[in-house]
Amino acid sequence: MTKTNTTGKFFVLVLLFFAIARFHASSAIANETQDILHKADQSRGNLAGITWTVVLGNADTPTETMTFDVKARGFDILAESLAPPKDRGNKILMVNGNMWFHKPGLSKAVPISQRQRLMGNAAYGDIAATNYADDYEATSRNEESVNGEDCYVFDLKAKDSQAAYDRIKYWISKRRVVGVKADYFTVSGKKFKSASMESANTVRVDGEVRPFISKIIIYDNFVTSNVTTLNFTKPTFRKLGNYVFDVNLLVK
């Protein structure tokens, strides 16, 4: 074997070694990213069974609010309208990313999109549990400070059209592992709204007391006075049967 051949094989082995090392490093980062997003999802309803109340209000119509009783298990939710009186009994069901709407008098539930507007800047998907870890591809991870709190910053791209948003820039607290801020973009890259999140509620997950979402404030990127607030209260663990999330029973 010539010296040239030996040298060539050595460089091939070196390149292969670095390629394998880079692959493992990338896989480790991807796994860590998934773990962070999953844990943040747990503070937005990704639990075995939980109920909460959410009240929506909009700055443009301060006397008008909407109140929902929400039942969540995993990423499935059933939200029943409690107020205003004209909407009482209306229901929103989401199962496996598919969403339906039903109100008293309808013979069957009507398919709707998570992206449809519910009130002000809030979409139907905003009152639901989040599944960012599975619904979105995280393309990068940086670090920034938000209100003095160190955060991971993720660029999220929806894997399919069922997701509530096409693209999200998402800030997650490094210490608390909860979402604290988000920017929402169209598929073309235009930002149309942003949100800040508070997690003053608490729940116990796998024996650990975890922060749970308490408020989301959504800002319109074009009309500064158009501000929508979602207040989440009374998160309570509760065993929920399959029948709760059965679309065929939604009209019962």
N, C-alpha and C positions, 0 to 999 in steps of 0.2 A: 504493500500500500504506500502510495507516495505521500510526502509531507503535505502537498496541496489538498489531497483528498481528506487526510486526517483533519486539517484545519477547517475545511468546509463542513465536515460532519460536526465538529465541535461547535461552530457557529450556529448550525441548525439546531443542535441540542439546547444551546443557550437561548435562541429565539423561542423554541418550544417551551422551555422552562418559564420564560417571562410571559408567554401567552397563557399558560395554565395558571400562573400566579395572578395575572390580571383578571382571568375568568372567575377565579375563586373570590377575588376581592370584590368584583362587580356583583357576584351572587350574594355575598355577605351584606353588601350595602342594600341590595334589593330586598333581602329578607328583613333587614333592620327597618327599612322604610315601611314594609308591609306591617310589621309589628307596631310601629308608631301610629300609623293610620288606623289600624284595628283598635288599638287602645283608645284613641281619640273617638272612634265610632261608639265605643262603649259608653261614652258620656253624652251620646246623642240618641240613645235608645237601643243600641245593639245588645240586648240582654235576653235572658231566658223567658222573662215575662214581667212586664211593668206597665203601670198606668200613670198618666199625668193629665193635667189640665193645661190648655194653652189658650191665651187670650190675645187676639190680634187687634191692633189699633193703628190708625193712620193720621198723620199730622194734618192732612188736608180736610179730614172729616172727624174731628176729635170727639164728637158725641156718638159716633158709630163704632161699635166693637163687635167682634165675632168671638165666641167661646166654644171650644171643642173639648170633649172628653176623649182622650186617646188611649187605646190599648195597643201595646207593642210586644211582639215576640220575635226575636231575631230581627229581621228586616221587614217583617210583615206588620201592618198597622190597620187598625179600625178606628176611625175618628167619627164621633157622632156630635152633631151640632146641638149645643144647649141654648145658644142665644146668637142673634136676636130672635124674638118669638116667631117671626115669619119663616125662619130657617130651622126651627127646632125639629129634630128628628131626621134631618138630612144626614146621610152617611157617606163617608169616603173610605174605601177599602183598597189596600195595596198588598199584593201577594206576588212574590218573585219578580218585583219590578213593574208588574202590571197594575193599573189603577182603575177603579170604577167609582161612579157616583150614583147614589140613589136617594130619592126623597119620597115621602108619603104620597101615594097616589100613582106612582109609576109601577108598571107591571114587571119591569125587570131593570137591573142595574145598567148604567150607560158607561161604556169605556171612556176614560179621560186620560190626559197626559199629566205627568208630574210637573210639566213646564207651564201648564195653564195657570193664569193669574187667579189668585184667590181673593186678595185684598191689597190694594196699593202695590207695593213692590214684592209682596209675598206670593210665591207660587204654591200650588198644592203640595209639592215635594218638600217645602220648607217646614211643614208641621210633622213630617214623617221621620222615622229613624233613618240615619245616614248609613250608607255602605260604601264609603269612599275607598276603602281598602280593596274592594272587589270591582266596583263599578268604574274605577278610573285607573289609568296608567300614570304613575308618577315618573315624570321624565327628568327631574333634577331635584337636588336638595341643597339649599343654601341655609345660612343662618342670619337672622336679623333681630333687632330689638323692637318690641312693641310696648309702648308705655313703660319702659324700663325693664321689661321681661324678655329674657332671651328665648328666641323661637326658632324652630325649624321652618323653612319655607319650601313648600312643594308646588310644582307646576303639575296640575292634574288634567288629563285629557280623557273624556268619556270614551268608554270602550264601545258603546252602542247608543242609539237614539233614545233608549228607555231612561237613561240617566236624566236627572233634573236639569243639569247644565252641560253645555258642550265642553267648557274649559273653566278651571278654577285655579286661582293662585291662593294657597291656603297656608296660614300661619298657625303653627301648633306650639304651645308652650313646652319648652324642654323640661321644666321642673314638674308641671302638673299633667302634661300630656293631654291637653284639651285644646280644641280649636279656639282661637282668640280673634281671628280676623280672616276675611275672605274677599277676593275680588272675583267677579263673574264676567265671563267673556263669551261673545258669540263665536261660532266656528271660524269666522274670518279674523278673529283676534280683537274685536272692538269691545272694550269694557263698557257694560251698561248698568252695573250696580255693584255695590260693595256692602259688606256687613261687618259688624263687630259682635262678638259673643261674650257672654258672661256665664260663669258656671258656679253660682253660689249655692245651688242645691247639692246634696250628697246622696250616694247610694253605696251599697256594699256589693262588690264584685269579687268572687273567689276569695272571700275572707278579707278583702282590702276595701277600706272606705275610699271611694272615688268621687271626685267632683262630677256634678251632673248639670246639664244645660239649664239655665234659669232665664236668660234673656238673649234675644237676637234683635239687633237694630239694623234695618236695611235702608241704605241710602241710594237714591236715584242718581246716576252719573250725569244726567242732563237737566233735571229739575230739582234743584237743591232743597226746595221746601217739601218735596215728596219723600217723607220719612215714615217707614212702617216698623212697628215694634211688636215683637212676639214675646209674651211673658209665659214661662213654663213654671207651673207650681204643682205641689203635692205628688212628686214621684213616689210611687208605692209598688213594691214587689207583689206580684199576684200571679198564681198559676192560671194560665190561659189555655183552654182546650182548642182542639182543631176547629170546632164548629164556629168559633169566634171569627175565623178568617176564611170561612166558606162563602164564596160569592153566591152560591145557590140559596143560602139562607139569609142573604142581605135584605130581601124583601119581606122577611117574616116580622 
